[in-house]
Amino acid sequence: IKHLYLQGVRALLKYQPSYFADFTELTIERLLQCSKDPSYEIVHTAERALENLVTALDPERCLSILLPYLRRSEEAEVVLSVVRTLQRFVSRVPSPTLLKSLPEIMPTLVGCFSSPNVDMRKSVVFALVEAYFVLGDSLMPHLAGLNAAQLKLITIYVERQQKARGP
């Protein structure tokens, strides 16, 4: 039943996102709580619903709501869902807002880059690559906490994305 409920919420967020504009904080909180569920279907559907929400509503507001959840390092599942969500919508965040938010974002992302969870590390790389396309070289000083191999990995993925996106 929970999965069907989430599918309905996901569809509403895709086709009628304005219904959620006054309840963005509550909706994000409830969807992130689903990331603790042991069922992959629940977690996946909740993350897709979050993706629908952040791509339809104001990206600056969504970022400000998600940032406190990013700092909850004791809840690894929630942090993973937030990183995956950031990866999906960071390209919509205006560069001055993203640059101003980096001091809050980067400590967690740098820490998560060393996570034993491969999905976490992969999501961090993709989120940083997307952030690079918003900020360009302005991101580089904020990557000082990464080691040479991690920086090389990000560089490789940035180059791949540049080729994929074309000139």
DSSP file with accessible surface (Angstrom, degrees, kcal/mol):
  #  RESIDUE AA STRUCTURE BP1 BP2  ACC     N-H-->O    O-->H-N    N-H-->O    O-->H-N    TCO  KAPPA ALPHA  PHI   PSI    X-CA   Y-CA   Z-CA
    1    1 A I     >        0   0  177      0, 0.0     4,-2.4     0, 0.0     5,-0.2   0.000 360.0 360.0 360.0 -40.0    0.0    0.0    0.0
    2    2 A K  H  >  +     0   0   99      1,-0.2     4,-2.5     2,-0.2     5,-0.2   0.897 360.0  51.5 -60.8 -39.8    2.9    2.4    0.8
    3    3 A H  H  > S+     0   0   38      2,-0.2     4,-2.3     1,-0.2    -1,-0.2   0.912 109.8  48.5 -64.1 -43.1    4.3    1.9   -2.6
    4    4 A L  H  > S+     0   0  114      2,-0.2     4,-2.1     1,-0.2    -2,-0.2   0.905 110.3  52.0 -63.8 -40.5    1.0    2.7   -4.3
    5    5 A Y  H  X S+     0   0  147     -4,-2.4     4,-2.4     1,-0.2    -2,-0.2   0.940 110.4  48.4 -59.0 -47.2    0.6    5.8   -2.2
    6    6 A L  H  X S+     0   0    1     -4,-2.5     4,-3.0     1,-0.2    -2,-0.2   0.871 107.8  54.5 -64.0 -37.0    4.1    6.9   -3.2
    7    7 A Q  H  X S+     0   0   87     -4,-2.3     4,-2.3     2,-0.2    -1,-0.2   0.903 109.2  48.9 -62.7 -38.8    3.4    6.3   -6.9
    8    8 A G  H  X S+     0   0   36     -4,-2.1     4,-2.5     2,-0.2    -2,-0.2   0.924 112.3  47.1 -65.4 -43.5    0.3    8.5   -6.5
    9    9 A V  H  X S+     0   0   16     -4,-2.4     4,-2.7     2,-0.2     5,-0.2   0.922 111.3  52.4 -63.3 -42.1    2.3   11.3   -4.8
   10   10 A R  H  X S+     0   0   91     -4,-3.0     4,-1.7     1,-0.2    -2,-0.2   0.924 110.3  47.5 -60.5 -44.5    5.0   10.9   -7.5
   11   11 A A  H  X S+     0   0   43     -4,-2.3     4,-2.8     2,-0.2     5,-0.4   0.919 111.9  50.0 -64.4 -42.8    2.4   11.3  -10.3
   12   12 A L  H  X S+     0   0   78     -4,-2.5     4,-3.0     1,-0.2     7,-0.2   0.908 110.0  50.9 -61.3 -41.6    0.9   14.3   -8.6
   13   13 A L  H  < S+     0   0    0     -4,-2.7    -1,-0.2     1,-0.2    -2,-0.2   0.824 113.8  45.8 -66.1 -28.7    4.3   15.9   -8.2
   14   14 A K  H  < S+     0   0  118     -4,-1.7    -2,-0.2    -5,-0.2    -1,-0.2   0.916 127.6  23.4 -78.7 -43.3    5.0   15.3  -11.9
   15   15 A Y  H  < S+     0   0  155     -4,-2.8    -2,-0.2     1,-0.2    -3,-0.2   0.692 136.6  24.7-101.7 -22.1    1.7   16.6  -13.3
   16   16 A Q    ><  +     0   0   81     -4,-3.0     3,-1.7    -5,-0.4     4,-0.3  -0.327  65.5 151.3-137.1  55.1    0.3   18.9  -10.6
   17   17 A P  G >   +     0   0   30      0, 0.0     3,-2.2     0, 0.0     4,-0.3   0.794  65.1  72.5 -63.3 -24.2    3.4   20.2   -8.6
   18   18 A S  G >  S+     0   0   82      1,-0.3     3,-1.2     2,-0.2     4,-0.4   0.786  84.2  68.8 -62.6 -24.4    1.7   23.5   -7.8
   19   19 A Y  G <  S+     0   0  147     -3,-1.7    -1,-0.3     1,-0.2     3,-0.2   0.734 102.4  46.4 -62.2 -22.1   -0.5   21.6   -5.3
   20   20 A F  G X  S+     0   0   28     -3,-2.2     3,-1.6    -4,-0.3    -1,-0.2   0.429  80.5  99.7-100.9  -1.7    2.6   21.0   -3.2
   21   21 A A  G X  S+     0   0   32     -3,-1.2     3,-0.7    -4,-0.3    -1,-0.2   0.862  88.1  43.5 -57.6 -37.5    4.0   24.5   -3.2
   22   22 A D  G 3  S+     0   0  138     -4,-0.4    -1,-0.3     1,-0.2    -2,-0.1   0.538 119.7  43.8 -84.1  -5.8    2.6   25.3    0.2
   23   23 A F  G <> S+     0   0  116     -3,-1.6     4,-2.8     1,-0.1     5,-0.2  -0.007  71.9 123.0-126.6  27.9    3.7   22.0    1.6
   24   24 A T  H <> S+     0   0    1     -3,-0.7     4,-2.8     1,-0.2     5,-0.2   0.921  76.2  48.1 -60.4 -47.2    7.2   21.7    0.2
   25   25 A E  H  > S+     0   0   90      1,-0.2     4,-2.5     2,-0.2    -1,-0.2   0.941 115.3  44.4 -59.9 -48.7    9.0   21.3    3.5
   26   26 A L  H  > S+     0   0   78      2,-0.2     4,-2.7     1,-0.2     5,-0.2   0.912 113.7  50.4 -63.3 -42.5    6.5   18.6    4.8
   27   27 A T  H  X S+     0   0   17     -4,-2.8     4,-2.5     2,-0.2     5,-0.2   0.932 111.9  47.1 -63.6 -45.3    6.6   16.7    1.5
   28   28 A I  H  X S+     0   0    0     -4,-2.8     4,-2.7    -5,-0.2     5,-0.2   0.933 112.2  50.9 -62.0 -44.5   10.4   16.7    1.4
   29   29 A E  H  X S+     0   0   69     -4,-2.5     4,-1.9    -5,-0.2    -2,-0.2   0.942 112.5  45.2 -58.7 -47.7   10.5   15.5    5.0
   30   30 A R  H  X S+     0   0  135     -4,-2.7     4,-1.1     1,-0.2    -1,-0.2   0.900 113.7  49.1 -65.8 -40.3    8.1   12.7    4.4
   31   31 A L  H  < S+     0   0    6     -4,-2.5     4,-0.5    -5,-0.2     3,-0.3   0.895 110.4  50.9 -67.8 -37.9    9.8   11.5    1.2
   32   32 A L  H >< S+     0   0    0     -4,-2.7     3,-1.3     1,-0.2     4,-0.3   0.853 103.1  59.4 -67.8 -32.1   13.2   11.5    2.9
   33   33 A Q  H >< S+     0   0   64     -4,-1.9     3,-1.5     1,-0.3    -1,-0.2   0.836  96.4  63.1 -63.4 -29.5   11.8    9.4    5.7
   34   34 A C  G >< S+     0   0   12     -4,-1.1     3,-1.7    -3,-0.3    -1,-0.3   0.726  85.2  74.7 -66.8 -20.7   10.9    6.8    3.1
   35   35 A S  G <  S+     0   0    7     -3,-1.3    -1,-0.3    -4,-0.5    -2,-0.2   0.685  88.7  60.3 -68.1 -13.5   14.7    6.5    2.3
   36   36 A K  G <  S+     0   0   83     -3,-1.5    -1,-0.3    -4,-0.3    -2,-0.2   0.547  80.0 112.4 -85.8  -8.0   15.0    4.5    5.6
   37   37 A D    <   -     0   0   39     -3,-1.7     6,-0.2    -4,-0.2    -3,-0.0  -0.396  69.6-136.6 -67.5 140.4   12.6    1.9    4.4
   38   38 A P  S    S+     0   0  134      0, 0.0     2,-0.5     0, 0.0    -1,-0.1   0.722  79.7  94.0 -70.3 -17.5   14.1   -1.5    3.8
   39   39 A S     >  -     0   0   40      1,-0.2     4,-2.1     2,-0.0     5,-0.2  -0.627  65.9-152.4 -82.6 124.8   12.2   -2.0    0.6
   40   40 A Y  H  > S+     0   0  168     -2,-0.5     4,-3.1     1,-0.2     5,-0.3   0.887  96.3  58.1 -59.4 -39.8   14.1   -0.9   -2.6
   41   41 A E  H  > S+     0   0  115      1,-0.2     4,-2.3     2,-0.2    -1,-0.2   0.898 107.3  46.6 -58.8 -41.9   10.8   -0.1   -4.3
   42   42 A I  H  > S+     0   0   10      2,-0.2     4,-2.5    -3,-0.2     5,-0.2   0.949 114.9  45.4 -65.6 -49.4    9.8    2.4   -1.6
   43   43 A V  H  X S+     0   0   22     -4,-2.1     4,-2.4     1,-0.2    -2,-0.2   0.943 115.3  47.4 -61.2 -47.4   13.2    4.1   -1.5
   44   44 A H  H  X S+     0   0   60     -4,-3.1     4,-2.3     1,-0.2    -1,-0.2   0.929 113.5  46.5 -61.8 -46.3   13.4    4.3   -5.3
   45   45 A T  H  X S+     0   0    5     -4,-2.3     4,-2.3    -5,-0.3    -1,-0.2   0.903 112.1  51.4 -66.3 -39.0    9.8    5.6   -5.8
   46   46 A A  H  X S+     0   0    2     -4,-2.5     4,-2.6    -5,-0.2    -1,-0.2   0.913 110.2  49.4 -64.5 -40.2   10.3    8.2   -3.0
   47   47 A E  H  X S+     0   0    8     -4,-2.4     4,-2.3     2,-0.2    -2,-0.2   0.890 110.5  49.8 -66.8 -37.7   13.5    9.4   -4.7
   48   48 A R  H  X S+     0   0   28     -4,-2.3     4,-2.2     2,-0.2    -1,-0.2   0.889 110.6  50.7 -66.9 -36.2   11.8    9.7   -8.0
   49   49 A A  H  X S+     0   0    0     -4,-2.3     4,-2.3     2,-0.2    -2,-0.2   0.927 110.0  49.9 -65.3 -42.3    9.0   11.7   -6.3
   50   50 A L  H  X S+     0   0    0     -4,-2.6     4,-2.8     1,-0.2     5,-0.2   0.906 108.6  53.0 -60.1 -42.2   11.6   14.0   -4.8
   51   51 A E  H  X S+     0   0   54     -4,-2.3     4,-1.7     1,-0.2    -1,-0.2   0.924 108.6  49.5 -59.4 -44.3   13.2   14.4   -8.2
   52   52 A N  H  X S+     0   0   21     -4,-2.2     4,-1.0     1,-0.2    -1,-0.2   0.909 112.1  49.5 -60.8 -41.0    9.8   15.4   -9.6
   53   53 A L  H >X S+     0   0    0     -4,-2.3     4,-2.3     1,-0.2     3,-0.7   0.953 112.5  44.2 -64.6 -51.0    9.3   17.9   -6.7
   54   54 A V  H 3< S+     0   0    0     -4,-2.8    -1,-0.2     1,-0.2    -2,-0.2   0.743 113.0  51.7 -73.0 -20.3   12.7   19.6   -7.1
   55   55 A T  H 3< S+     0   0   60     -4,-1.7    -1,-0.2    -5,-0.2    -2,-0.2   0.689 117.1  39.4 -86.1 -15.1   12.6   19.9  -10.8
   56   56 A A  H << S+     0   0   45     -4,-1.0    -2,-0.2    -3,-0.7    -3,-0.1   0.760 110.6  56.4-102.6 -30.2    9.1   21.5  -10.7
   57   57 A L  S  < S-     0   0   23     -4,-2.3   -39,-0.0    -5,-0.2     5,-0.0  -0.436 106.5 -58.0-101.5 176.2    9.3   23.9   -7.8
   58   58 A D     >  -     0   0   85      1,-0.2     4,-2.4    -2,-0.1     5,-0.2  -0.298  44.2-151.4 -56.3 117.7   11.7   26.7   -6.9
   59   59 A P  H  > S+     0   0   14      0, 0.0     4,-2.5     0, 0.0     5,-0.2   0.851  92.9  54.2 -65.2 -33.5   15.2   25.3   -6.8
   60   60 A E  H  > S+     0   0   83      2,-0.2     4,-2.3     1,-0.2     5,-0.2   0.917 110.6  46.1 -66.9 -41.3   16.5   27.8   -4.3
   61   61 A R  H  > S+     0   0   79      2,-0.2     4,-1.9     1,-0.2    -1,-0.2   0.928 112.7  50.1 -65.2 -44.2   13.7   27.0   -1.9
   62   62 A C  H  X S+     0   0    1     -4,-2.4     4,-2.5     1,-0.2    -2,-0.2   0.916 110.3  50.8 -61.3 -41.3   14.3   23.2   -2.4
   63   63 A L  H  X S+     0   0    2     -4,-2.5     4,-2.2     1,-0.2    -1,-0.2   0.938 109.0  50.4 -62.5 -44.6   18.0   23.6   -1.7
   64   64 A S  H  < S+     0   0   73     -4,-2.3    -1,-0.2     1,-0.2    -2,-0.2   0.843 112.9  47.0 -64.9 -30.6   17.4   25.6    1.5
   65   65 A I  H  < S+     0   0   16     -4,-1.9     4,-0.5     1,-0.2    -1,-0.2   0.880 113.9  47.1 -75.6 -37.6   15.0   22.8    2.7
   66   66 A L  H >X S+     0   0    1     -4,-2.5     4,-1.3     1,-0.2     3,-0.8   0.809  93.5  77.2 -76.0 -28.8   17.4   20.0    1.8
   67   67 A L  H >X S+     0   0    9     -4,-2.2     4,-1.1     1,-0.3     3,-0.6   0.876  90.3  52.9 -56.1 -44.1   20.6   21.4    3.3
   68   68 A P  H 34 S+     0   0   55      0, 0.0     3,-0.4     0, 0.0    -1,-0.3   0.880 108.0  52.6 -60.6 -31.9   19.7   20.6    6.9
   69   69 A Y  H X4 S+     0   0   22     -3,-0.8     3,-1.2    -4,-0.5    -2,-0.2   0.799 100.2  62.6 -71.6 -27.3   19.1   16.9    5.9
   70   70 A L  H << S+     0   0    1     -4,-1.3    -1,-0.2    -3,-0.6    -3,-0.1   0.826  98.7  55.9 -66.5 -29.4   22.5   16.8    4.3
   71   71 A R  T 3< S+     0   0  115     -4,-1.1     2,-2.0    -3,-0.4    -1,-0.2   0.485  78.5  98.9 -83.1  -1.7   24.2   17.4    7.6
   72   72 A R    X   +     0   0   83     -3,-1.2     3,-2.0     1,-0.2     7,-0.3  -0.476  43.4 165.0 -85.5  71.1   22.5   14.4    9.3
   73   73 A S  T 3   +     0   0   97     -2,-2.0     3,-0.2     1,-0.3    -1,-0.2   0.721  66.7  67.0 -65.3 -19.0   25.4   12.1    8.9
   74   74 A E  T 3  S+     0   0  146      1,-0.2     2,-0.7    -3,-0.2    -1,-0.3   0.676  95.3  60.6 -74.9 -14.3   24.0    9.6   11.4
   75   75 A E    <>  +     0   0   37     -3,-2.0     4,-2.3     1,-0.2     3,-0.5  -0.698  66.0 173.2-111.2  78.2   21.2    8.9    8.9
   76   76 A A  H  > S+     0   0   52     -2,-0.7     4,-2.6     1,-0.2     5,-0.2   0.847  76.0  55.3 -57.4 -36.9   23.2    7.6    6.0
   77   77 A E  H  > S+     0   0  101      2,-0.2     4,-2.0     1,-0.2    -1,-0.2   0.904 109.7  46.5 -65.2 -39.5   20.1    6.6    4.0
   78   78 A V  H  > S+     0   0    0     -3,-0.5     4,-2.5     2,-0.2    -2,-0.2   0.929 111.8  50.7 -67.2 -44.6   18.7   10.1    4.2
   79   79 A V  H  X S+     0   0    4     -4,-2.3     4,-2.9    -7,-0.3     5,-0.2   0.921 109.0  52.2 -60.3 -42.3   22.0   11.7    3.3
   80   80 A L  H  X S+     0   0   16     -4,-2.6     4,-2.7     1,-0.2    -1,-0.2   0.930 109.8  48.5 -60.4 -44.3   22.2    9.4    0.2
   81   81 A S  H  X S+     0   0    2     -4,-2.0     4,-2.2     1,-0.2    -1,-0.2   0.897 111.8  49.7 -63.6 -38.5   18.8   10.4   -0.9
   82   82 A V  H  X S+     0   0    1     -4,-2.5     4,-3.0     2,-0.2    -2,-0.2   0.934 111.2  48.6 -66.2 -43.5   19.6   14.1   -0.5
   83   83 A V  H  X S+     0   0    0     -4,-2.9     4,-2.4     1,-0.2    -2,-0.2   0.932 112.1  49.0 -63.0 -43.4   22.9   13.7   -2.5
   84   84 A R  H  X S+     0   0   47     -4,-2.7     4,-1.3    -5,-0.2    -1,-0.2   0.896 112.5  48.5 -62.0 -39.2   21.0   11.8   -5.2
   85   85 A T  H  X S+     0   0    3     -4,-2.2     4,-1.3    -5,-0.2     3,-0.3   0.922 109.5  51.9 -68.1 -42.2   18.4   14.6   -5.3
   86   86 A L  H >X S+     0   0    7     -4,-3.0     4,-2.5     1,-0.2     3,-0.5   0.914 105.3  56.6 -57.3 -43.8   21.1   17.3   -5.4
   87   87 A Q  H 3< S+     0   0   34     -4,-2.4     4,-0.3     1,-0.2    -1,-0.2   0.873 107.9  48.7 -55.9 -35.8   22.6   15.5   -8.3
   88   88 A R  H 3< S+     0   0   84     -4,-1.3    -1,-0.2    -3,-0.3    -2,-0.2   0.749 125.2  22.4 -80.5 -25.7   19.3   15.8  -10.2
   89   89 A F  H XX S+     0   0    0     -4,-1.3     3,-2.3    -3,-0.5     4,-0.5   0.498  86.9  99.2-124.7   0.2   18.5   19.4   -9.7
   90   90 A V  G >< S+     0   0    6     -4,-2.5     3,-1.2     1,-0.3    -3,-0.1   0.828  79.0  66.0 -60.2 -26.6   21.8   21.3   -8.9
   91   91 A S  G 34 S+     0   0   69     -4,-0.3    -1,-0.3     1,-0.3     4,-0.1   0.730  99.0  53.1 -67.2 -17.8   21.9   22.4  -12.5
   92   92 A R  G <4 S+     0   0   95     -3,-2.3    -1,-0.3     2,-0.1    -2,-0.2   0.582  86.2  98.1 -90.9 -12.9   18.7   24.5  -11.9
   93   93 A V  S << S-     0   0    3     -3,-1.2     5,-0.0    -4,-0.5   -35,-0.0  -0.635  85.8-110.8 -78.9 129.3   20.2   26.3   -8.9
   94   94 A P     >  -     0   0   50      0, 0.0     4,-2.5     0, 0.0     3,-0.4  -0.320  26.5-120.4 -58.3 141.0   21.5   29.8   -9.8
   95   95 A S  H  > S+     0   0   57      1,-0.2     4,-3.0     2,-0.2     5,-0.2   0.868 110.2  53.8 -58.1 -39.3   25.3   29.8   -9.5
   96   96 A P  H  > S+     0   0   90      0, 0.0     4,-2.2     0, 0.0    -1,-0.2   0.925 111.6  46.5 -62.1 -37.3   25.5   32.6   -6.9
   97   97 A T  H  > S+     0   0   19     -3,-0.4     4,-1.5     2,-0.2    -2,-0.2   0.924 114.4  46.7 -67.7 -44.0   23.1   30.6   -4.6
   98   98 A L  H  X S+     0   0    2     -4,-2.5     4,-1.1     2,-0.2     3,-0.2   0.930 111.7  50.8 -64.6 -43.8   25.0   27.4   -5.1
   99   99 A L  H >< S+     0   0   68     -4,-3.0     3,-0.6     1,-0.2    -1,-0.2   0.910 110.3  49.9 -60.1 -41.4   28.3   29.1   -4.5
  100  100 A K  H 3< S+     0   0  161     -4,-2.2    -1,-0.2    -5,-0.2    -2,-0.2   0.801 112.0  49.4 -67.0 -28.6   27.0   30.6   -1.3
  101  101 A S  H >X S+     0   0   13     -4,-1.5     4,-1.8    -3,-0.2     3,-1.4   0.608  84.5  91.0 -87.4 -12.6   25.7   27.2   -0.2
  102  102 A L  H <X S+     0   0    3     -4,-1.1     4,-3.1    -3,-0.6    -1,-0.2   0.859  78.0  60.7 -56.6 -39.1   29.0   25.3   -0.8
  103  103 A P  H 34 S+     0   0   87      0, 0.0    -1,-0.3     0, 0.0    -2,-0.1   0.829 112.4  40.4 -59.8 -25.6   30.4   25.9    2.7
  104  104 A E  H <4 S+     0   0   83     -3,-1.4     4,-0.5    -4,-0.2    -2,-0.2   0.804 121.8  41.5 -85.7 -32.5   27.3   23.9    4.0
  105  105 A I  H  X S+     0   0    6     -4,-1.8     4,-2.1     1,-0.1     3,-0.4   0.912 104.4  60.9 -81.9 -45.7   27.4   21.3    1.2
  106  106 A M  H  X S+     0   0    9     -4,-3.1     4,-3.2     1,-0.2     5,-0.3   0.840  94.3  58.1 -63.7 -40.8   31.0   20.5    0.7
  107  107 A P  H  > S+     0   0   87      0, 0.0     4,-2.1     0, 0.0    -1,-0.2   0.936 112.8  42.5 -56.9 -41.0   32.0   19.1    4.2
  108  108 A T  H  > S+     0   0   25     -4,-0.5     4,-2.9    -3,-0.4    -2,-0.2   0.930 115.3  48.8 -69.5 -43.5   29.3   16.4    3.9
  109  109 A L  H  X S+     0   0    5     -4,-2.1     4,-1.3     2,-0.2    -1,-0.2   0.917 111.5  49.4 -63.3 -41.6   30.1   15.6    0.3
  110  110 A V  H  < S+     0   0   32     -4,-3.2     4,-0.5     1,-0.2     3,-0.3   0.931 113.7  46.8 -63.0 -42.2   33.8   15.3    1.0
  111  111 A G  H >< S+     0   0   49     -4,-2.1     3,-1.2    -5,-0.3    -2,-0.2   0.904 110.8  51.6 -64.6 -40.3   33.1   13.0    3.9
  112  112 A C  H >< S+     0   0   17     -4,-2.9     3,-1.7     1,-0.3    -1,-0.2   0.722  93.9  73.2 -70.1 -20.7   30.7   10.9    1.9
  113  113 A F  T 3< S+     0   0    9     -4,-1.3    -1,-0.3    -3,-0.3    -2,-0.2   0.763  99.6  46.9 -64.8 -22.3   33.3   10.5   -0.9
  114  114 A S  T <  S+     0   0   88     -3,-1.2    -1,-0.3    -4,-0.5    -2,-0.2   0.268  85.6 130.9-101.2  11.2   35.1    8.2    1.5
  115  115 A S    <   -     0   0   24     -3,-1.7     6,-0.1     1,-0.1    -3,-0.1  -0.296  63.4-133.1 -63.9 146.1   32.0    6.2    2.4
  116  116 A P  S    S+     0   0  129      0, 0.0     2,-0.6     0, 0.0    -1,-0.1   0.719  86.3  94.7 -70.7 -15.5   32.2    2.4    2.2
  117  117 A N     >  -     0   0   64      1,-0.2     4,-2.1    -5,-0.1     3,-0.3  -0.649  65.4-158.0 -81.1 115.5   28.9    2.6    0.3
  118  118 A V  H  > S+     0   0   87     -2,-0.6     4,-2.6     1,-0.2     5,-0.2   0.859  91.9  56.5 -63.2 -36.3   29.6    2.6   -3.4
  119  119 A D  H  > S+     0   0   66      2,-0.2     4,-2.3     1,-0.2    -1,-0.2   0.884 106.9  50.3 -63.2 -37.5   26.2    4.2   -4.2
  120  120 A M  H  > S+     0   0    7     -3,-0.3     4,-2.3     2,-0.2    -2,-0.2   0.947 111.6  46.8 -64.5 -48.6   27.1    7.1   -1.9
  121  121 A R  H  X S+     0   0   86     -4,-2.1     4,-2.2     1,-0.2    -2,-0.2   0.920 113.3  49.3 -60.9 -43.1   30.5    7.6   -3.5
  122  122 A K  H  X S+     0   0  114     -4,-2.6     4,-2.4     1,-0.2    -1,-0.2   0.926 110.8  49.4 -63.1 -43.4   29.0    7.4   -7.0
  123  123 A S  H  X S+     0   0    6     -4,-2.3     4,-2.5     1,-0.2    -1,-0.2   0.885 109.1  52.8 -64.7 -38.0   26.2    9.9   -6.2
  124  124 A V  H  X S+     0   0    0     -4,-2.3     4,-2.7     2,-0.2     5,-0.2   0.932 108.8  49.9 -62.8 -45.6   28.8   12.3   -4.7
  125  125 A V  H  X S+     0   0    5     -4,-2.2     4,-2.5     1,-0.2    -2,-0.2   0.955 113.2  45.5 -58.5 -48.9   30.9   12.2   -7.9
  126  126 A F  H  X S+     0   0   53     -4,-2.4     4,-2.3     1,-0.2    -1,-0.2   0.883 112.3  51.3 -65.6 -36.2   27.8   12.9  -10.1
  127  127 A A  H  X S+     0   0    6     -4,-2.5     4,-2.4    -5,-0.2    -1,-0.2   0.921 111.7  47.3 -65.6 -42.2   26.6   15.7   -7.8
  128  128 A L  H  X S+     0   0    2     -4,-2.7     4,-2.2     2,-0.2    -2,-0.2   0.875 109.9  53.1 -67.9 -35.8   30.0   17.4   -7.9
  129  129 A V  H  X S+     0   0    1     -4,-2.5     4,-1.7    -5,-0.2    -2,-0.2   0.942 110.6  46.8 -63.5 -45.2   30.2   17.0  -11.7
  130  130 A E  H  X S+     0   0   31     -4,-2.3     4,-0.9     1,-0.2    -2,-0.2   0.904 110.9  52.6 -63.5 -39.3   26.8   18.7  -12.0
  131  131 A A  H >X S+     0   0    7     -4,-2.4     4,-2.9     1,-0.2     3,-0.6   0.882 104.6  56.9 -63.2 -36.1   28.0   21.4   -9.6
  132  132 A Y  H 3X S+     0   0   44     -4,-2.2     4,-3.5     1,-0.2    -1,-0.2   0.899 102.8  53.9 -61.3 -38.8   31.0   21.9  -11.8
  133  133 A F  H 3< S+     0   0   59     -4,-1.7    -1,-0.2     1,-0.2    -2,-0.2   0.743 113.9  42.6 -71.0 -19.9   28.8   22.6  -14.8
  134  134 A V  H << S+     0   0   33     -4,-0.9    -2,-0.2    -3,-0.6    -1,-0.2   0.875 130.1  23.9 -85.5 -42.9   27.0   25.3  -12.8
  135  135 A L  H >< S-     0   0   16     -4,-2.9     3,-1.5     1,-0.2    -2,-0.2   0.641  84.4-164.7-102.3 -18.6   30.1   26.9  -11.2
  136  136 A G  G >< S-     0   0   25     -4,-3.5     3,-1.9    -5,-0.3     4,-0.3  -0.349  72.4 -11.0  65.2-142.5   33.0   26.1  -13.5
  137  137 A D  G >  S+     0   0  116      1,-0.3     3,-0.7     2,-0.2    -1,-0.3   0.614 120.9  82.3 -69.3 -10.1   36.4   26.6  -12.0
  138  138 A S  G <  S+     0   0   64     -3,-1.5     4,-0.3     1,-0.2    -1,-0.3   0.725  87.6  58.7 -63.8 -20.0   34.8   28.4   -9.0
  139  139 A L  G X  S+     0   0    0     -3,-1.9     3,-1.5     1,-0.2     4,-0.4   0.819  85.5  79.4 -76.2 -29.8   34.2   25.0   -7.6
  140  140 A M  G X  S+     0   0   77     -3,-0.7     3,-2.0    -4,-0.3    -1,-0.2   0.838  86.4  53.9 -55.6 -43.9   37.8   23.9   -7.5
  141  141 A P  G >  S+     0   0   96      0, 0.0     3,-1.0     0, 0.0    -1,-0.3   0.834 105.1  57.6 -61.3 -25.0   38.9   25.7   -4.3
  142  142 A H  G <  S+     0   0   66     -3,-1.5     3,-0.4    -4,-0.3    -2,-0.2   0.540  95.2  65.5 -80.9  -6.4   36.1   23.9   -2.5
  143  143 A L  G X   +     0   0    2     -3,-2.0     3,-2.2    -4,-0.4    -1,-0.2   0.256  65.4 111.5 -96.1  12.0   37.4   20.5   -3.5
  144  144 A A  T <   +     0   0   87     -3,-1.0    -1,-0.2     1,-0.3    -2,-0.1   0.765  67.9  64.1 -58.9 -26.0   40.6   21.0   -1.4
  145  145 A G  T 3  S+     0   0   56     -3,-0.4    -1,-0.3     2,-0.0     2,-0.2   0.550  86.8  90.7 -76.9  -5.6   39.5   18.3    1.0
  146  146 A L  S <  S-     0   0   12     -3,-2.2     2,-0.1     1,-0.1   -36,-0.0  -0.626  76.5-122.9 -90.3 150.9   39.7   15.6   -1.7
  147  147 A N     >  -     0   0   86     -2,-0.2     4,-2.5     1,-0.1     5,-0.2  -0.313  34.5 -95.7 -83.7 175.0   42.8   13.5   -2.5
  148  148 A A  H  > S+     0   0   81      1,-0.2     4,-2.4     2,-0.2     5,-0.2   0.874 123.5  51.2 -61.1 -40.0   44.4   13.4   -5.9
  149  149 A A  H  > S+     0   0   73      2,-0.2     4,-2.1     1,-0.2    -1,-0.2   0.905 110.9  48.3 -66.5 -39.4   42.6   10.2   -6.9
  150  150 A Q  H  > S+     0   0   23      2,-0.2     4,-2.2     1,-0.2    -2,-0.2   0.914 112.1  48.9 -66.8 -41.8   39.2   11.6   -6.1
  151  151 A L  H  X S+     0   0   54     -4,-2.5     4,-2.6     1,-0.2    -2,-0.2   0.904 110.3  51.9 -63.3 -40.0   40.0   14.9   -7.9
  152  152 A K  H  X S+     0   0  124     -4,-2.4     4,-2.6    -5,-0.2    -2,-0.2   0.908 107.7  52.5 -62.6 -41.5   41.1   12.9  -10.9
  153  153 A L  H  X S+     0   0   66     -4,-2.1     4,-2.2     2,-0.2    -2,-0.2   0.927 110.4  47.2 -61.2 -44.8   37.9   10.9  -10.9
  154  154 A I  H  X S+     0   0    5     -4,-2.2     4,-2.6     1,-0.2    -2,-0.2   0.932 111.4  51.6 -63.3 -43.3   35.8   14.1  -10.9
  155  155 A T  H  X S+     0   0   49     -4,-2.6     4,-2.5     1,-0.2    -2,-0.2   0.910 108.6  51.2 -59.9 -43.2   38.0   15.5  -13.7
  156  156 A I  H  X S+     0   0   55     -4,-2.6     4,-2.3     1,-0.2    -1,-0.2   0.933 112.4  45.5 -60.5 -46.2   37.4   12.3  -15.8
  157  157 A Y  H  X S+     0   0   65     -4,-2.2     4,-2.4     2,-0.2    -2,-0.2   0.859 110.5  53.6 -69.8 -32.6   33.6   12.5  -15.3
  158  158 A V  H  X S+     0   0   10     -4,-2.6     4,-2.5     2,-0.2    -1,-0.2   0.945 110.3  47.7 -63.6 -45.3   33.6   16.2  -16.1
  159  159 A E  H  X S+     0   0   91     -4,-2.5     4,-2.2     1,-0.2    -2,-0.2   0.903 111.1  50.8 -63.1 -40.7   35.4   15.5  -19.4
  160  160 A R  H  X S+     0   0  145     -4,-2.3     4,-2.3     1,-0.2    -1,-0.2   0.916 111.6  47.5 -62.2 -43.9   33.0   12.7  -20.2
  161  161 A Q  H  X S+     0   0   57     -4,-2.4     4,-2.6     2,-0.2    -2,-0.2   0.880 109.1  54.1 -65.9 -38.4   30.0   14.9  -19.6
  162  162 A Q  H  X S+     0   0   89     -4,-2.5     4,-1.1     1,-0.2    -1,-0.2   0.915 111.5  45.5 -61.6 -42.2   31.5   17.7  -21.7
  163  163 A K  H  < S+     0   0  174     -4,-2.2    -2,-0.2     1,-0.2    -1,-0.2   0.905 113.9  48.9 -65.9 -41.5   32.0   15.3  -24.6
  164  164 A A  H  < S+     0   0   81     -4,-2.3    -2,-0.2     1,-0.2    -1,-0.2   0.869 112.8  47.3 -66.9 -36.5   28.5   13.9  -24.1
  165  165 A R  H  < S-     0   0  120     -4,-2.6    -1,-0.2     1,-0.2    -2,-0.2   0.651 105.8-141.6 -80.2 -17.3   26.9   17.4  -24.0
  166  166 A G     <        0   0   35     -4,-1.1    -1,-0.2    -3,-0.2    -2,-0.1  -0.160 360.0 360.0  83.3-179.5   28.8   18.5  -27.0
  167  167 A P              0   0  187      0, 0.0    -4,-0.0     0, 0.0     0, 0.0  -0.134 360.0 360.0 -69.6 360.0   30.4   21.9  -27.7
